[in-house]
Amino acid sequence: MIPIGVAIDSKTGTMSTSTGHYTKRLSEMRGVYHDKTALDEKLAADGDTVTYEVVEYLSPGSDMFFGTTTIYPGRIGDEYYMTRGHFHARRDRAEVYYTQSGEGVLLLESRDGESRTVDMKPGVCAYIPADWAHRSVNTGEVPLVFVWVGNADAGHDYATILTHGMKSRIVCRDGKAATVPNPDATS
């Protein structure tokens, strides 16, 4: 393990050095959006477009890793493009997000159902406590780009959110982002 500096493009989320990269397409977001018909219509109209991508850097043997997430602008029905959302598999692991460009909302939910939001805009650093689910939502017209840092052994639990949903959704109401109850959420 050696020290390293990685240049990050604040508008695109690309990194000068990375060890991993993945994308999420519309078809992979089934079960995330409330309006299934709107998702099918968007797929038919625009094809299987990329909604977000993640680039990461993990140094072999390191206890920390970092990267970027870029969420593209768009909506499915009244919901903005978002990440799938997850808890960490290790419940004692926290995470930090630092917004580089764009605007959005970080939706958080504790295991006992408490919901919170943090505005994401350039210069905002958000702390995600251990054992809180988190999902990022692009509420703007340009890509939302943020840097994240976490423990390499945190792991991801996507299944809980996919199965039960989050108690709140971020939707467009009168041209603005609003937090509303999620009718699909279960305990």
Secondary structure, DSSP 8 states (H G I E B T S, - for coil): -------B-TTT--BSS-SEEEEEEGGGGTTTSS-HHHHHHHHHHH-S-EEEEEEEE--TT-SEEEEEEEE---EETTEE-B---BB-SSTT--EEEEEEES-EEEEEEETT--EEEEEE-TT-EEEE-TTEEEEEEE-SSS-EEEEEEEETT---B-HHHHHH--SEEEEEETTEEEEEE-TT---
